[in-house]
Amino acid sequence: MQEIGIVNRELARVLAAQGHGDLLMVVDAGFAIPKGADVVDISLSENSPMLIDTLRELKKFFSVEKLIFANDTKDVSPTLFDHVIQLFGEDVAVELVSHTHIKEMSKTVKAVIRTGDFTAYANVILVSGAGPRWFCEK
């Protein structure tokens, strides 16, 4: 029985399937997830779990090279936006796109994690990266 790391079997499966450059989306409770998407629904109740808490846990086990947000996240929920940026640090690139574009991008992600967050526009696409564990001789 797995007792450390990500213990949610579906979430662990989705993370293990990600490769460098793959897209993983973490969304709020109300995001219109495309039909047929591989979804891990971890929502429990209103605001449980929150997007930031989910990202904080994912960051422990998953390398990210870029965050993609809808412009609306920065405009409507700037505190959430700032907290996510701070969590991942300055080495992780940030891209802002229209809400329409992020909805289109959601059709191409490898998987979606749905949280219970009721913060408006609490949606982010994580671009999988090669983390600090990779060795480069030169």
Residue pairs with C-beta under 8 A, 6 or more apart in sequence:
2 12
5 12
5 60
5 61
6 12
6 15
6 57
6 58
6 61
8 40
8 42
10 40
11 40
11 42
11 113
14 24
14 38
14 40
14 110
14 111
14 113
15 24
15 58
15 61
15 62
17 110
17 111
18 24
18 62
18 110
18 111
18 128
19 128
20 128
20 129
20 130
21 127
21 128
22 110
22 127
22 128
23 68
23 105
23 108
23 109
23 110
23 125
23 126
23 127
23 128
24 62
24 109
24 110
24 111
24 112
24 113
24 125
24 126
24 128
25 105
25 106
25 109
25 111
25 112
25 113
25 123
25 124
25 125
25 126
26 51
26 54
26 55
26 58
26 112
26 113
26 115
26 123
26 124
26 126
27 33
27 51
27 106
27 112
27 113
27 114
27 115
27 122
27 123
28 51
28 114
28 115
28 117
28 118
28 119
28 120
28 121
28 122
28 123
29 43
29 46
29 114
29 115
29 116
29 117
29 118
30 118
31 106
31 112
31 114
31 123
32 103
33 39
33 106
33 112
33 114
34 106
34 107
37 106
37 107
37 109
37 111
37 112
38 110
38 111
38 112
39 111
39 112
39 113
39 114
40 111
40 112
40 113
40 114
41 114
42 49
42 54
42 113
42 114
42 115
42 116
43 49
43 114
43 115
43 116
44 116
45 116
46 116
46 118
47 116
47 117
47 118
47 119
48 116
49 115
49 116
49 117
50 115
50 116
50 117
50 119
50 122
51 80
51 84
51 115
51 117
51 119
51 122
51 123
51 124
52 80
52 83
52 84
52 87
54 113
54 115
54 117
55 84
55 87
55 88
55 124
56 87
58 113
58 126
59 87
59 88
62 126
62 128
63 128
63 129
63 130
63 131
63 132
63 133
64 88
64 92
64 126
64 127
64 128
64 129
65 92
65 93
65 127
65 128
65 129
65 130
66 92
66 93
66 94
66 95
66 126
66 127
66 129
67 84
67 85
67 88
67 92
67 93
67 94
67 95
67 124
67 125
67 126
67 127
68 94
68 95
68 96
68 97
68 102
68 105
68 124
68 125
68 127
69 81
69 84
69 94
69 95
69 96
69 97
69 102
69 121
69 123
69 124
69 125
70 96
70 97
70 98
70 99
70 101
70 102
70 121
70 123
71 96
71 97
71 98
71 99
72 99
72 120
72 121
73 80
73 81
73 121
73 122
73 123
73 124
74 81
74 96
76 120
76 121
77 119
77 120
77 121
77 122
80 119
80 122
84 124
85 94
92 129
97 105
99 121
102 123
102 125
105 125
106 112
106 125
109 125
115 122
